[in-house]
Amino acid sequence: MGNSSNRIPYVNLQAQWKEEKDDLLPIIEKVLSCGQYVGGEELDKFEKNIAKLCGVKYATGLNSGTDALIFALHLYGIGKGDEVITPPNSFIASTSAIINVGATPVFVDVLPDQNIDPLKIEAAITMNTKAIMPVHLTGRICDMEPIIDIAKRNNLVVIEDAAQAIGSQYKDQTSGSIGNIGCFSTHPLKNLNACGDAGFLTTNDEIIYNQSKTLRNHGMANRNIVNHFGTVSRMDNLQATILNYRLSKLEHVIQRRRDNAKVFFDEINMVDLYIPEEKTYEFNTYHTFVVQTKHRDKLKEYLFSSGIDTAIHYPIPIHLQPASKKLGYKEGDFPITEKQSKQILTLPINQFLSEVDLERIVSVINKFEKDFL
């Protein structure tokens, strides 16, 4: 079973660096030696390659996934007085982006799999609603077919928060290609990860694409002409270079994570542990592997004492955060989200887990049920 004194980390960026060091150092040196740090061939290459992967015409490299969300809202003219429907169980960036353009987030509750419940969206639509922002949490794409239908009937923009879902698929469609615009993060903890902050947006709209490239560079048409005031949100050429290299390994990373998930599905037999199934039309890339149990805190402590690190994504829903007080929500408004926040636990799923690691995680969870339940 392995020695419990050897901790199983939740993430293992050190192992990634050890595996890639000999390949990455010459690549990094080449970028630093050429002196082209902002823009250039590597960024152009990344945008072309990532657009192809996502099944869209265009991609724009940015400095974070949060900026991708802010850009998406801004590019579709969403701002003060407008409302955007989104779930309250996401990472704070989705709601923060809405607030930062002056719009109002309108929350709706989620399904057992943690993704937004399409059946609750229509009732939240008002005359001020301009967009729906589904969040593809854990690497599973939301049930997009009814969401797109609702959006079309109500003339709404669909902004995919696909920060956790690079390469995920839903009914033969890839994340970032289903809505009007897709927003991605390549934060170091993502499946496709940079060595720092970076992100990108995807679209099939040439006008939106061209506007996004201008917006990320102060709104400059060239070095001397500014047509619109923009901001600075360029993906560094160094990060683009690293991402181009890691893009070639992404298929392997995803497959390893899916293999690890299969072990958990097949071998964890704790009765009081809910694991959302992967439907036949889904292809989950398992950015995270989240289980649910009313014994969450005890199980987390038990795993930790057995040398296994876990995480919670996320223990406090957005509508109950101190920053959300002005939005007027209260405890009890979204019962499924609130119940899940007390029961969710994220197990290690990273591609560097060994068979022994996986066996140990399974064994400890199954033993927990025998010892405590």
C-alpha positions as CSV (number, residue, x, y, z in Angstrom):
1,M,0.0,0.0,0.0
2,G,2.9,2.4,0.2
3,N,4.4,4.2,3.2
4,S,1.9,6.6,4.7
5,S,4.8,8.8,5.7
6,N,5.3,9.7,2.0
7,R,2.6,12.2,1.4
8,I,0.5,12.2,-1.7
9,P,0.3,15.8,-2.8
10,Y,-2.9,17.3,-4.1
11,V,-1.0,18.8,-7.0
12,N,2.6,18.0,-8.1
13,L,4.1,20.9,-10.1
14,Q,7.6,19.8,-8.9
15,A,7.2,16.5,-10.7
16,Q,6.0,18.3,-13.8
17,W,9.2,20.4,-13.7
18,K,11.4,17.4,-13.2
19,E,9.8,15.6,-16.1
20,E,10.0,18.7,-18.5
21,K,13.1,20.5,-17.3
22,D,15.5,19.2,-20.0
23,D,13.0,20.1,-22.7
24,L,11.8,23.4,-21.3
25,L,15.2,25.1,-20.4
26,P,16.4,25.3,-24.0
27,I,13.0,26.6,-25.1
28,I,13.0,29.3,-22.5
29,E,16.6,30.2,-23.2
30,K,15.7,30.7,-26.9
31,V,12.9,33.1,-26.0
32,L,15.1,35.1,-23.6
33,S,18.0,35.3,-25.9
34,C,16.0,36.6,-28.9
35,G,14.6,39.5,-26.8
36,Q,11.0,39.2,-28.2
37,Y,9.1,39.1,-24.9
38,V,5.8,40.7,-26.0
39,G,3.9,39.2,-28.9
40,G,5.6,37.4,-31.8
41,E,5.7,34.0,-33.5
42,E,5.1,31.9,-30.4
43,L,2.0,33.7,-29.4
44,D,0.7,33.6,-33.0
45,K,1.4,29.8,-33.0
46,F,-0.3,29.3,-29.7
47,E,-3.5,31.2,-30.8
48,K,-3.7,29.2,-34.0
49,N,-3.1,25.8,-32.3
50,I,-5.5,26.4,-29.4
51,A,-8.2,27.7,-31.8
52,K,-7.9,24.4,-33.7
53,L,-8.1,22.4,-30.5
54,C,-11.2,24.2,-29.4
55,G,-12.9,23.9,-32.8
56,V,-13.2,27.6,-33.4
57,K,-11.9,30.1,-36.0
58,Y,-10.1,32.4,-33.6
59,A,-8.4,32.6,-30.2
60,T,-6.8,35.6,-28.4
61,G,-4.1,35.1,-25.9
62,L,-4.5,37.2,-22.7
63,N,-2.8,37.5,-19.3
64,S,-5.4,35.6,-17.3
65,G,-8.7,33.7,-17.5
66,T,-10.3,36.5,-15.4
67,D,-9.4,39.0,-18.1
68,A,-10.9,36.6,-20.7
69,L,-14.2,36.8,-18.8
70,I,-14.0,40.6,-18.4
71,F,-13.2,41.0,-22.1
72,A,-16.1,38.8,-23.1
73,L,-18.6,40.9,-21.2
74,H,-17.1,44.1,-22.4
75,L,-16.9,43.0,-26.0
76,Y,-20.6,42.3,-26.0
77,G,-21.4,45.6,-24.5
78,I,-22.5,44.3,-21.1
79,G,-22.2,46.8,-18.3
80,K,-24.0,49.0,-15.8
81,G,-27.7,48.1,-15.5
82,D,-27.3,44.7,-17.2
83,E,-27.7,41.3,-15.5
84,V,-25.8,38.1,-16.1
85,I,-27.1,34.7,-15.0
86,T,-24.4,32.5,-13.5
87,P,-24.1,29.8,-10.7
88,P,-23.0,30.8,-7.2
89,N,-20.6,27.8,-6.6
90,S,-17.9,28.8,-9.0
91,F,-14.4,30.3,-8.3
92,I,-14.9,34.0,-7.5
93,A,-13.5,35.1,-10.9
94,S,-16.8,34.5,-12.8
95,T,-18.8,36.8,-10.5
96,S,-15.9,39.2,-10.1
97,A,-15.7,39.7,-13.8
98,I,-19.4,40.6,-13.9
99,I,-19.0,43.1,-11.1
100,N,-15.9,44.6,-12.7
101,V,-17.8,45.7,-15.8
102,G,-20.5,47.2,-13.7
103,A,-23.1,44.5,-14.4
104,T,-25.1,42.5,-11.8
105,P,-24.7,38.8,-11.3
106,V,-28.0,36.9,-10.9
107,F,-27.4,33.5,-9.4
108,V,-29.3,30.3,-10.1
109,D,-28.8,27.0,-8.3
110,V,-27.0,23.9,-9.6
111,L,-27.5,20.2,-10.4
112,P,-26.1,17.3,-8.4
113,D,-23.0,17.4,-10.7
114,Q,-22.4,21.0,-9.5
115,N,-23.1,22.6,-12.9
116,I,-25.8,25.2,-13.4
117,D,-29.4,23.9,-13.6
118,P,-30.8,24.9,-17.0
119,L,-34.4,24.5,-15.6
120,K,-33.8,27.3,-13.2
121,I,-32.4,29.8,-15.7
122,E,-35.7,30.9,-17.4
123,A,-37.3,32.1,-14.1
124,A,-34.2,34.3,-13.5
125,I,-34.5,36.2,-16.8
126,T,-35.6,39.8,-16.6
127,M,-35.8,42.7,-19.0
128,N,-32.2,43.6,-17.9
129,T,-30.7,40.1,-18.6
130,K,-28.1,40.3,-21.3
131,A,-26.1,37.1,-20.9
132,I,-25.8,33.6,-19.4
133,M,-22.4,32.6,-18.0
134,P,-22.4,28.8,-17.4
135,V,-19.3,27.5,-15.6
136,H,-17.9,24.2,-16.7
137,L,-16.9,23.1,-13.2
138,T,-14.4,20.3,-12.6
139,G,-13.8,19.7,-16.3
140,R,-17.4,18.7,-17.0
141,I,-19.3,20.9,-19.6
142,C,-22.7,22.1,-18.5
143,D,-25.8,20.8,-20.1
144,M,-25.5,23.3,-22.9
145,E,-28.2,22.3,-25.3
146,P,-31.1,23.7,-23.2
147,I,-29.0,26.7,-22.2
148,I,-28.3,27.6,-25.9
149,D,-32.0,27.2,-26.6
150,I,-33.0,29.5,-23.8
151,A,-30.4,32.1,-24.9
152,K,-31.7,32.1,-28.5
153,R,-35.3,32.4,-27.5
154,N,-34.4,35.4,-25.2
155,N,-31.7,37.0,-27.4
156,L,-29.0,36.5,-24.8
157,V,-25.3,36.1,-25.2
158,V,-23.7,32.8,-23.8
159,I,-20.3,33.2,-22.3
160,E,-18.6,29.9,-21.5
161,D,-16.5,30.0,-18.4
162,A,-14.3,27.1,-19.5
163,A,-11.4,27.9,-17.2
164,Q,-11.5,24.3,-15.8
165,A,-12.5,22.5,-19.0
166,I,-9.8,22.7,-21.7
167,G,-10.4,19.8,-24.1
168,S,-13.7,18.8,-22.6
169,Q,-16.5,17.7,-24.9
170,Y,-20.3,17.7,-24.9
171,K,-22.3,16.0,-27.6
172,D,-19.2,16.2,-30.0
173,Q,-18.7,19.9,-29.3
174,T,-15.6,21.1,-27.5
175,S,-15.5,23.6,-24.6
176,G,-15.3,27.2,-25.8
177,S,-17.0,26.5,-29.1
178,I,-20.6,26.1,-27.9
179,G,-21.5,29.6,-26.8
180,N,-20.8,33.0,-28.3
181,I,-17.4,33.2,-26.7
182,G,-15.3,30.9,-24.5
183,C,-13.0,32.0,-21.7
184,F,-10.0,29.9,-20.5
185,S,-7.3,30.1,-17.8
186,T,-3.9,28.5,-18.1
187,H,-3.1,29.1,-14.4
188,P,-0.3,26.8,-13.1
189,L,-3.0,24.5,-11.6
190,K,-4.9,23.9,-14.8
191,N,-4.5,20.8,-17.1
192,L,-2.9,23.1,-19.7
193,N,-0.8,25.2,-17.5
194,A,1.7,28.1,-17.8
195,C,4.4,29.0,-15.4
196,G,2.4,31.9,-14.2
197,D,-0.8,33.7,-15.0
198,A,-2.2,33.5,-18.6
199,G,-5.4,32.8,-20.4
200,F,-7.3,33.2,-23.7
201,L,-10.7,33.6,-25.3
202,T,-12.2,31.7,-28.2
203,T,-14.7,32.8,-30.8
204,N,-16.1,32.3,-34.3
205,D,-16.9,36.0,-34.6
206,E,-14.3,37.8,-36.6
207,I,-15.4,41.2,-35.3
208,I,-15.2,40.1,-31.7
209,Y,-11.8,38.6,-32.4
210,N,-10.4,41.7,-33.9
211,Q,-11.8,43.9,-31.1
212,S,-10.3,41.6,-28.5
213,K,-6.8,41.9,-30.0
214,T,-7.0,45.7,-30.0
215,L,-8.5,45.8,-26.5
216,R,-5.7,43.8,-25.0
217,N,-3.1,46.3,-26.4
218,H,-4.4,49.7,-25.1
219,G,-6.8,49.9,-28.0
220,M,-4.0,50.8,-30.3
221,A,-4.5,50.4,-34.1
222,N,-0.7,50.8,-34.4
223,R,2.1,52.4,-32.3
224,N,0.7,55.9,-33.0
225,I,-3.1,55.6,-33.3
226,V,-5.5,54.7,-30.5
227,N,-9.1,54.2,-31.8
228,H,-10.5,53.0,-28.5
229,F,-9.2,53.1,-24.9
230,G,-8.2,49.6,-24.0
231,T,-6.0,48.0,-21.4
232,V,-2.9,45.7,-21.2
233,S,-3.7,42.0,-21.2
234,R,-1.2,40.4,-23.4
235,M,0.0,36.9,-23.0
236,D,3.7,37.0,-22.5
237,N,5.7,35.3,-25.3
238,L,7.5,33.2,-22.7
239,Q,4.2,31.8,-21.4
240,A,3.0,31.2,-25.0
241,T,6.2,29.3,-25.7
242,I,5.7,27.1,-22.6
243,L,2.1,26.5,-23.5
244,N,3.0,25.5,-27.0
245,Y,5.3,22.8,-25.6
246,R,2.7,21.7,-23.1
247,L,-0.1,21.7,-25.6
248,S,1.7,18.8,-27.3
249,K,1.4,16.9,-24.1
250,L,-2.2,17.8,-23.2
251,E,-3.8,14.7,-24.7
252,H,-1.5,12.5,-22.5
253,V,-2.3,14.7,-19.4
254,I,-6.0,14.4,-19.9
255,Q,-5.8,10.6,-20.6
256,R,-3.8,10.1,-17.4
257,R,-6.4,12.0,-15.4
258,R,-9.2,10.1,-17.0
259,D,-7.4,6.8,-16.2
260,N,-7.1,7.9,-12.6
261,A,-10.7,8.8,-12.4
262,K,-11.7,5.4,-13.7
263,V,-9.8,3.8,-10.9
264,F,-11.8,5.9,-8.4
265,F,-15.1,5.0,-10.1
266,D,-14.3,1.3,-10.3
267,E,-12.7,0.8,-6.9
268,I,-14.1,3.2,-4.3
269,N,-17.0,1.4,-2.6
270,M,-17.8,3.8,0.2
271,V,-21.6,3.8,0.2
272,D,-22.1,7.4,1.5
273,L,-20.0,9.0,-1.2
274,Y,-21.6,10.6,-4.2
275,I,-19.5,10.8,-7.4
276,P,-21.2,12.4,-10.3
277,E,-21.2,10.0,-13.2
278,E,-19.9,10.8,-16.6
279,K,-22.8,10.6,-19.1
280,T,-22.3,8.9,-22.5
281,Y,-22.3,12.3,-24.3
282,E,-19.8,13.8,-22.0
283,F,-16.0,13.8,-22.1
284,N,-14.7,15.1,-18.7
285,T,-11.1,16.1,-18.5
286,Y,-11.0,16.0,-14.7
287,H,-9.4,19.3,-13.8
288,T,-10.6,18.2,-10.4
289,F,-12.2,15.1,-9.0
290,V,-14.9,16.1,-6.6
291,V,-16.8,13.7,-4.4
292,Q,-19.6,14.5,-2.0
293,T,-20.3,13.1,1.5
294,K,-22.0,14.4,4.7
295,H,-18.9,13.1,6.4
296,R,-16.6,15.4,4.4
297,D,-14.7,17.0,7.3
298,K,-14.0,13.7,9.0
299,L,-13.0,12.1,5.7
300,K,-10.7,15.0,4.8
301,E,-9.0,14.7,8.2
302,Y,-8.7,10.9,7.9
303,L,-7.1,11.2,4.5
304,F,-4.7,13.9,5.7
305,S,-3.6,11.8,8.7
306,S,-3.0,9.0,6.2
307,G,-0.7,11.2,4.2
308,I,-3.1,12.2,1.5
309,D,-3.7,15.8,0.7
310,T,-7.1,17.0,-0.5
311,A,-8.8,20.3,-1.2
312,I,-12.3,21.9,-1.2
313,H,-13.6,23.7,-4.2
314,Y,-15.3,25.9,-2.8
315,P,-16.3,25.9,0.9
316,I,-18.1,29.2,0.9
317,P,-20.6,29.9,-2.0
318,I,-20.1,33.2,-3.8
319,H,-23.6,34.6,-2.7
320,L,-22.5,34.1,1.0
321,Q,-19.1,35.8,0.6
322,P,-18.7,39.2,2.5
323,A,-18.1,40.8,-0.9
324,S,-21.6,39.8,-2.0
325,K,-23.6,41.4,0.8
326,K,-24.7,44.3,-1.5
327,L,-26.2,41.7,-3.9
328,G,-28.9,41.0,-1.3
329,Y,-28.7,37.2,-1.2
330,K,-29.0,35.2,2.0
331,E,-28.4,31.7,3.4
332,G,-31.1,29.4,2.0
333,D,-31.4,31.0,-1.3
334,F,-29.6,28.2,-3.2
335,P,-30.1,25.1,-1.1
336,I,-28.3,22.6,-3.5
337,T,-25.2,24.8,-3.7
338,E,-25.1,25.4,0.0
339,K,-25.6,21.7,0.8
340,Q,-22.8,20.8,-1.6
341,S,-20.4,23.4,-0.1
342,K,-20.6,21.4,3.1
343,Q,-20.1,18.0,1.5
344,I,-17.7,18.5,-1.5
345,L,-14.1,17.2,-1.2
346,T,-11.6,17.2,-4.0
347,L,-9.3,14.2,-4.3
348,P,-5.9,14.2,-5.9
349,I,-6.3,13.4,-9.6
350,N,-3.0,14.8,-11.1
351,Q,-1.2,12.9,-13.9
352,F,1.8,12.1,-11.7
353,L,-0.1,9.8,-9.3
354,S,1.3,6.3,-9.4
355,E,-0.6,3.0,-9.2
356,V,0.5,2.7,-5.6
357,D,-0.8,6.3,-4.9
358,L,-4.1,5.5,-6.4
359,E,-4.4,2.2,-4.6
360,R,-3.6,4.0,-1.3
361,I,-6.2,6.7,-1.8
362,V,-8.9,4.1,-2.6
363,S,-7.9,1.9,0.3
364,V,-7.9,4.7,2.8
365,I,-11.4,5.9,1.7
366,N,-12.8,2.4,1.8
367,K,-11.2,1.8,5.2
368,F,-12.7,5.1,6.5
369,E,-16.2,3.7,5.9
370,K,-15.4,0.5,7.8
371,D,-13.8,2.4,10.7
372,F,-16.2,5.3,11.1
373,L,-19.5,4.5,9.4
